[in-house]
Amino acid sequence: MSRFHLRIASVPLALLLLVPAGFPVRFCPEAYAQDAPPALSPVNKRGETKAQKEKRMDWFDHAKLGIFIHWGIYAVDGVSESWSFHNKYLPYEQYMKQAAGFTAASYDPKAWVSLIKESGAQYTVITTKHHDGVALWDTRINDRSIPKMTPAGRDVLSPFVKEVKKAGLHTGLYFSLLDWSNPDYPVFTRTESRYSIKDDPARWDKFVQCNFTQLRELCSAYKPDLMWFDGDWEQTAEDWRADAVIDLLRSYNKNVIVNSRIQGYGDYSTPEQGVPVVRPSDRYWELCYTINDSWGFQHTDTNFKTPFMVLRTFVDCLSNGGNLLLDIGPREDGTIPEEEVAVLREMGRWIKKHREAVYQTRAGIPAEHFQGFSTLNEEGDILYLYLPYRPNGPIEVKGLMNKVNRVWVVGDGRMLNYKVYNKNYWSDIPGLLEIDLPDIALDPSITVIAVLLDSPVKLYRGEGQVITSN
């Protein structure tokens, strides 16, 4: 995972629109009995209408924040999860010896879920099995699991999912399609392969059977709302039996949502670590993001982002119509680093105060109209402005053709004074909206201002004009 921290202001997709000079436009952000996998079938499209998919994706679209959890034996020595042996930074045997130190002695799934709920997140995704093949639940296909090979000696996934469902959160399960530990998987390390699928299809089918058995175990036991696949890059959709995987998931939950990492069969895209500079082309997307530079717990990684830095990334995602899937990496004993707890709690404070400008919003206006981040309510007649800075004078919005009915501070209720400058009766070009924001109304992190318009937002996207008569 990259450790670079270069940050460039996000620019919405609408910035790329080309329009004739002077042309006003309206902006519209618009089960166990059968172990063998289902037979490979032709590509099976879901066959949904746009309205049907929107209904299925509705909770995800409004969730805005999810909490990712990377927890496994890699937390014992604090090495990179799975990649450390795959990239030959340490021998495989040494990596697997970490299992002897995984105790989960202070693991409190109820406290985990309470913290996730406090953060304002609406869903959570936990690594049921990473690329090392070590399962958090008591899988019956092999002994590579927390219950069988560690001092924890128990299924640590089930009590967590139970608390998630009890709290009313949506359940997401991460599952690695590849398994570098499985002797029937073709790839072992970056430079070592066991066999090729073409030369030994029967051996590959044996591995695929393991995947389908574990997916049945997860679906039947936990009924996930979301499946978060990873590792699809090493094989083709046909080899993964991707269409059959989707059919299997739907047989347990017809409304299940699947991320993009299954060779074109997913519902939404998952950019990773780097905040998108332009809005992703997918209608639905989610940025998966760490609080320091590591997914799992690493003792030496103290490069934690501040709560403000994470909040700024969060509103960046909101402004581009996406979700943030924020990662935490618990220690081997089940405790969560204090720095990560602090971030989640500040997220919760801020979201609770500004919830009207979080859950029921969509992508905002193009960046050149406002020096900050923005969103719109679903009707498009409330413009939310996010200020990750202390303004030095009035806040300016350019190119707004609507009449402004009122302006207030979200979570505060304070009404704000505003004026429009340079609006002339003889010109179609709108004036400059200037909003006064007193210091007393500023939030400790990011202040949010709501602008109520007389109708859905309309923006001038032209190049200005020459005065020929006034």
C-alpha distance (Angstrom), angle and dihedral (degrees) to the residues before:
residue distance angle dihedral
M1 . . .
S2 3.78 . .
R3 3.80 120.6 .
F4 3.78 96.6 -164.6
H5 3.79 116.8 121.5
L6 3.82 102.1 -168.4
R7 3.79 106.3 142.6
I8 3.82 122.9 -162.2
A9 3.79 122.7 -176.3
S10 3.79 113.4 -97.2
V11 3.79 116.9 -110.9
P12 3.82 118.5 -160.3
L13 3.78 120.7 -130.0
A14 3.79 90.8 -109.9
L15 3.81 87.9 70.2
L16 3.77 87.2 75.2
L17 3.80 94.5 59.1
L18 3.78 114.7 117.5
V19 3.80 117.2 -149.7
P20 3.78 133.2 168.4
A21 3.79 116.1 -93.6
G22 3.78 113.2 -86.5
F23 3.80 93.7 11.5
P24 3.83 113.7 136.9
V25 3.80 114.5 -144.9
R26 3.78 135.7 -174.7
F27 3.79 110.7 -122.8
C28 3.83 114.0 -136.6
P29 3.87 112.1 -177.2
E30 3.54 84.3 -168.3
A31 40.17 127.3 -175.3
Y32 3.70 143.6 -28.8
A33 3.75 98.6 -140.9
Q34 3.79 91.6 79.8
D35 3.78 117.8 45.8
A36 3.80 98.9 173.0
P37 3.82 115.8 93.8
P38 3.80 117.9 -111.3
A39 3.78 113.0 -89.1
L40 3.78 115.8 -87.7
S41 3.79 107.4 -96.0
P42 3.80 135.2 -177.2
V43 3.79 116.2 -75.4
N44 3.78 105.2 -67.0
K45 3.79 112.7 -149.8
R46 3.76 113.7 -161.3
G47 3.79 89.7 -121.1
E48 3.79 93.2 -140.0
T49 3.75 126.7 153.6
K50 3.79 116.8 -127.9
A51 3.81 89.3 -104.2
Q52 3.81 92.1 51.7
K53 3.79 92.8 51.7
E54 3.80 91.3 46.8
K55 3.79 89.1 53.8
R56 3.81 92.2 49.3
M57 3.80 92.0 46.8
D58 3.80 94.7 43.4
W59 3.80 98.2 103.2
F60 3.81 91.7 46.4
D61 3.80 91.5 48.0
H62 3.81 90.9 54.8
A63 3.81 97.7 37.8
K64 3.83 94.8 80.8
L65 3.81 94.4 174.4
G66 3.78 130.8 53.8
I67 3.80 130.4 170.1
F68 3.82 118.2 -130.6
I69 3.83 117.5 -155.5
H70 3.81 123.1 -160.5
W71 3.79 107.7 -171.9
G72 3.77 127.0 157.7
I73 3.79 146.0 111.3
Y74 3.82 89.7 -63.7
A75 3.82 87.9 78.1
V76 3.82 90.8 69.8
D77 3.82 96.5 73.1
G78 3.78 92.8 15.3
V79 3.80 95.8 -120.3
S80 3.77 127.2 151.7
E81 3.79 108.5 -75.9
S82 3.85 109.4 -100.6
W83 3.81 92.8 -35.5
S84 3.79 92.4 80.6
F85 3.82 92.6 71.6
H86 3.82 95.6 30.3
N87 3.82 89.7 57.1
K88 3.83 90.1 42.5
Y89 3.78 96.9 -117.3
L90 3.79 86.0 136.1
P91 3.82 135.1 4.2
Y92 3.79 117.8 -86.0
E93 3.81 91.8 -122.0
Q94 3.80 91.3 55.1
Y95 3.80 90.8 49.4
M96 3.81 92.6 52.2
K97 3.82 92.4 47.3
Q98 3.79 86.6 72.5
A99 3.80 86.9 79.4
A100 3.82 88.2 78.4
G101 3.81 89.5 64.8
F102 3.79 99.7 46.4
T103 3.82 103.9 106.3
A104 3.83 107.5 153.5
A105 3.83 81.8 -154.7
S106 3.82 94.5 153.5
Y107 3.80 97.1 31.6
D108 3.80 110.9 140.9
P109 3.81 110.7 174.9
K110 3.79 91.7 -175.7
A111 3.82 90.6 56.8
W112 3.81 90.2 47.0
V113 3.78 91.9 54.2
S114 3.79 92.4 43.6
L115 3.82 89.1 56.3
I116 3.82 91.9 46.7
K117 3.79 90.3 50.1
E118 3.81 90.5 47.9
S119 3.82 90.3 53.4
G120 3.79 91.1 63.9
A121 3.80 93.0 -114.5
Q122 3.79 116.8 148.3
Y123 3.81 97.2 -161.5
T124 3.77 140.9 21.4
V125 3.81 133.6 -153.2
I126 3.81 121.1 -156.7
T127 3.81 129.1 -170.0
T128 3.79 102.7 -112.1
K129 3.82 89.2 175.2
H130 3.80 127.7 -0.4
H131 3.82 126.6 -160.9
D132 3.82 89.8 -77.5
G133 3.81 88.7 69.5
V134 3.81 95.6 -126.5
A135 3.81 108.1 141.8
L136 3.81 124.3 -149.4
W137 3.81 90.8 -148.8
D138 3.80 130.1 59.3
T139 3.79 98.1 -91.0
R140 3.78 114.0 -172.1
I141 3.80 98.5 -148.4
N142 3.83 98.1 76.9
D143 3.82 144.7 -13.4
R144 3.81 96.3 -99.4
S145 3.78 96.5 109.5
I146 3.79 139.3 105.8
P147 3.84 92.5 -112.8
K148 3.81 93.6 52.6
M149 3.82 106.3 35.0
T150 3.83 107.7 30.8
P151 3.82 137.5 63.8
A152 3.83 87.3 -113.1
G153 3.80 84.6 76.4
R154 3.78 95.8 -173.0
D155 3.78 145.6 81.1
V156 3.82 105.0 -88.1
L157 3.81 96.1 -179.4
S158 3.81 100.4 63.2
P159 3.82 98.3 58.9
F160 3.79 90.3 47.8
V161 3.81 94.6 51.5
K162 3.81 89.5 46.0
E163 3.82 90.5 56.6
V164 3.82 92.1 44.3
K165 3.78 91.9 55.7
K166 3.79 92.2 43.3
A167 3.81 89.5 54.6
G168 3.81 92.0 52.7
L169 3.80 94.5 -114.8
H170 3.79 123.5 138.3
T171 3.80 115.8 -103.9
G172 3.80 119.0 -127.4
L173 3.80 122.8 -178.0
Y174 3.81 122.9 -161.2
F175 3.80 113.1 -148.0
S176 3.79 127.1 -179.9
L177 3.79 110.8 -139.2
L178 3.79 90.3 -160.0
D179 3.80 123.1 60.6
W180 3.80 115.7 -166.2
S181 3.82 90.8 -171.6
N182 3.79 96.4 56.1
P183 3.83 109.7 98.3
D184 3.82 88.7 -145.2
Y185 3.81 94.0 56.6
P186 3.85 111.4 96.9
V187 3.83 98.6 -136.2
F188 3.80 123.8 62.6
T189 3.81 110.5 160.4
R190 3.78 132.1 -3.4
T191 3.81 89.7 -89.8
E192 3.83 102.0 28.6
S193 3.79 129.5 73.7
R194 3.77 128.5 -179.4
Y195 3.81 98.1 -153.3
S196 3.80 142.2 -38.9
I197 3.79 122.3 -96.8
K198 3.80 90.6 -132.5
D199 3.81 91.7 57.1
D200 3.81 97.0 43.3
P201 3.83 111.5 24.3
A202 3.81 91.8 159.9
R203 3.78 91.1 60.4
W204 3.80 90.1 48.6
D205 3.81 90.8 50.8
K206 3.79 88.0 53.9
F207 3.79 89.8 56.6
V208 3.80 93.0 45.6
Q209 3.80 88.0 53.3
C210 3.82 88.6 57.6
N211 3.81 91.0 53.1
F212 3.78 92.9 50.5
T213 3.79 92.2 47.1
Q214 3.80 91.5 53.0
L215 3.80 92.1 45.7
R216 3.81 89.1 53.0
E217 3.79 89.2 50.5
L218 3.80 91.9 52.1
C219 3.80 96.2 42.9
S220 3.79 95.6 46.4
A221 3.81 94.9 45.2
Y222 3.82 101.3 39.1
K223 3.84 109.7 19.3
P224 3.83 93.1 -145.5
D225 3.79 120.8 -148.2
L226 3.80 89.5 -152.8
M227 3.80 134.6 25.5
W228 3.80 115.1 -155.0
F229 3.81 108.7 -161.8
D230 3.80 125.3 -167.3
G231 3.80 137.7 178.5
D232 3.80 97.6 43.2
W233 3.82 92.8 133.1
E234 3.81 94.8 82.9
Q235 3.81 96.9 64.5
T236 3.81 139.9 26.6
A237 3.79 126.9 -97.2
E238 3.79 88.9 -110.2
D239 3.80 92.5 53.2
W240 3.80 92.4 47.4
R241 3.85 88.3 48.7
A242 3.79 84.5 -130.4
D243 3.80 95.0 173.6
A244 3.80 90.6 52.5
V245 3.82 90.3 47.8
I246 3.80 89.8 56.8
D247 3.80 91.4 46.4
L248 3.80 89.6 52.1
L249 3.80 92.9 50.9
R250 3.79 92.1 48.3
S251 3.79 91.2 50.8
Y252 3.81 87.2 66.3
N253 3.80 98.7 34.7
K254 3.80 118.8 10.5
N255 3.82 89.9 -164.4
V256 3.79 96.8 51.0
I257 3.81 114.9 140.3
V258 3.81 119.3 -140.6
N259 3.80 128.5 -162.9
S260 3.80 123.0 -127.3
R261 3.79 99.2 -99.2
I262 3.77 97.0 96.5
Q263 3.78 102.8 82.1
G264 3.78 102.5 -86.7
Y265 3.80 98.8 -35.8
G266 3.81 97.7 99.8
D267 3.79 132.2 105.8
Y268 3.81 100.5 -138.3
S269 3.81 140.9 18.1
T270 3.80 125.9 -109.1
P271 3.81 115.4 -153.3
E272 3.79 109.7 -172.4
Q273 3.83 132.8 -136.4
G274 3.83 97.4 -34.0
V275 3.80 112.2 86.6
P276 3.83 108.9 -125.6
V277 3.79 111.6 -105.6
V278 3.79 91.4 -157.4
R279 3.76 124.8 30.7
P280 3.84 111.9 -87.7
S281 3.79 113.2 -107.4
D282 3.82 92.4 -124.3
R283 3.79 115.0 94.2
Y284 3.83 88.1 -134.3
W285 3.79 123.6 41.3
E286 3.77 143.0 153.0
L287 3.80 132.0 -158.6
C288 3.81 111.8 -139.4
Y289 3.77 107.1 -152.2
T290 3.80 140.7 172.3
I291 3.80 127.8 -134.9
N292 3.81 92.0 -139.6
D293 3.83 122.3 11.1
S294 3.82 98.2 -77.6
W295 3.79 135.6 72.9
G296 3.79 98.0 -151.3
F297 3.81 125.2 38.8
Q298 3.81 113.7 -72.7
H299 3.79 119.0 -179.4
T300 3.80 93.9 -149.2
D301 3.81 97.7 47.0
T302 3.79 104.1 94.4
N303 3.80 94.8 149.6
F304 3.79 93.5 116.8
K305 3.77 120.7 169.8
T306 3.79 115.6 -128.0
P307 3.81 119.8 -111.3
F308 3.81 87.8 -108.6
M309 3.82 92.3 54.8
V310 3.80 91.4 51.7
L311 3.82 92.4 45.7
R312 3.79 89.9 51.5
T313 3.80 89.5 53.6
F314 3.80 89.4 47.6
V315 3.81 94.2 55.4
D316 3.81 88.2 44.3
C317 3.82 87.4 59.4
L318 3.81 91.3 45.8
S319 3.79 91.6 51.5
N320 3.80 90.1 55.5
G321 3.81 94.5 45.8
G322 3.81 97.9 -105.9
N323 3.79 142.6 116.4
L324 3.79 130.7 -114.3
L325 3.81 117.7 -132.8
L326 3.81 100.9 -164.4
D327 3.80 117.1 -161.6
I328 3.79 130.4 -139.1
G329 3.81 125.5 -175.6
P330 3.82 114.9 -152.8
R331 3.80 121.1 -153.7
E332 3.80 120.0 -108.7
D333 3.81 90.2 -95.1
G334 3.80 91.8 55.8
T335 3.79 99.1 -105.0
I336 3.80 118.9 132.1
P337 3.83 119.2 -132.6
E338 3.79 111.9 -100.1
E339 3.81 92.2 -126.6
E340 3.81 90.4 59.0
V341 3.79 92.2 46.3
A342 3.82 89.5 53.5
V343 3.80 91.5 52.7
L344 3.81 93.3 50.2
R345 3.79 92.1 48.2
E346 3.80 93.2 50.8
M347 3.80 89.2 47.6
G348 3.78 87.5 54.3
R349 3.78 94.1 49.0
W350 3.78 92.6 49.5
I351 3.82 96.1 43.8
K352 3.81 93.0 47.3
K353 3.80 89.8 54.5
H354 3.81 94.8 44.3
R355 3.80 102.1 31.4
E356 3.84 93.2 130.8
A357 3.81 87.4 61.3
V358 3.81 93.7 47.4
Y359 3.79 119.9 43.3
Q360 3.81 101.7 32.5
T361 3.79 98.0 44.7
R362 3.79 138.3 103.8
A363 3.80 134.0 -164.1
G364 3.77 115.0 -49.4
I365 3.78 136.2 -136.5
P366 3.83 125.2 -58.8
A367 3.78 113.7 -75.2
E368 3.80 96.8 -115.1
H369 3.81 90.7 66.1
F370 3.82 93.6 61.8
Q371 3.78 134.9 21.8
G372 3.79 97.0 -128.1
F373 3.79 139.5 27.2
S374 3.80 125.2 -51.4
T375 3.79 143.5 -177.0
L376 3.80 136.3 -176.9
N377 3.76 130.0 -134.9
E378 3.79 115.1 -113.4
E379 3.80 93.4 -94.8
G380 3.80 90.3 50.7
D381 3.80 95.8 -129.4
I382 3.80 98.6 103.6
L383 3.78 117.1 66.2
Y384 3.80 115.2 -160.4
L385 3.80 117.5 -155.5
Y386 3.83 119.3 -161.8
L387 3.79 117.5 -155.9
P388 3.83 114.9 -163.1
Y389 3.81 88.1 176.4
R390 3.81 141.8 51.9
P391 3.82 105.2 -100.9
N392 3.79 118.5 -127.2
G393 3.79 96.4 -144.6
P394 3.82 132.6 -24.6
I395 3.81 121.2 -11.4
E396 3.79 112.3 -114.9
V397 3.82 130.6 -146.4
K398 3.82 117.2 -174.4
G399 3.79 130.7 -157.7
L400 3.82 97.6 15.2
M401 3.81 107.5 151.3
N402 3.81 96.0 -177.5
K403 3.76 126.6 95.0
V404 3.81 111.0 -110.6
N405 3.81 114.2 -129.7
R406 3.80 99.2 -175.9
V407 3.81 143.7 -23.1
W408 3.81 127.3 -146.7
V409 3.80 143.1 165.4
V410 3.81 111.4 -102.2
G411 3.80 113.4 -123.0
D412 3.78 90.3 12.4
G413 3.79 103.3 59.9
R414 3.78 92.2 -147.0
M415 3.82 111.6 149.5
L416 3.80 113.8 -131.3
N417 3.78 131.1 -146.6
Y418 3.79 117.7 -122.1
K419 3.80 139.8 174.3
V420 3.78 136.9 -167.1
Y421 3.80 117.2 -134.2
N422 3.82 130.2 -165.5
K423 3.81 96.4 16.3
N424 3.80 105.0 144.0
Y425 3.80 124.3 -172.6
W426 3.81 91.4 -132.8
S427 3.81 95.8 55.7
D428 3.81 132.1 70.0
I429 3.79 90.6 -152.8
P430 3.82 110.9 103.1
G431 3.77 122.6 -124.9
L432 3.78 129.6 -118.4
L433 3.80 117.4 -80.2
E434 3.80 109.5 -142.1
I435 3.82 119.1 -169.4
D436 3.81 124.3 -166.3
L437 3.80 114.3 -140.3
P438 3.83 116.8 -174.2
D439 3.81 118.4 -146.7
I440 3.80 90.3 -118.7
A441 3.83 89.4 67.9
L442 3.81 96.2 53.2
D443 3.81 119.6 116.6
P444 3.83 115.7 -132.9
S445 3.83 88.9 -116.8
I446 3.80 117.0 13.6
T447 3.79 124.4 -3.6
V448 3.80 118.7 -147.2
I449 3.80 124.2 -153.9
A450 3.81 123.9 -166.7
V451 3.80 120.4 -149.2
L452 3.82 114.5 -164.4
L453 3.81 111.7 -151.1
D454 3.79 129.9 -161.1
S455 3.84 91.2 -121.1
P456 3.82 140.0 -6.1
V457 3.79 109.8 -45.3
K458 3.79 118.6 -79.0
L459 3.78 120.5 -170.7
Y460 3.76 133.9 -163.7
R461 3.82 107.3 -132.9
G462 3.78 101.0 176.4
E463 3.79 135.7 111.2
G464 3.78 98.3 -111.2
Q465 3.80 126.9 -105.3
V466 3.78 143.3 -109.6
I467 3.80 117.3 -104.6
T468 3.81 108.5 -118.1
S469 3.79 99.3 162.0
N470 3.79 136.5 10.9
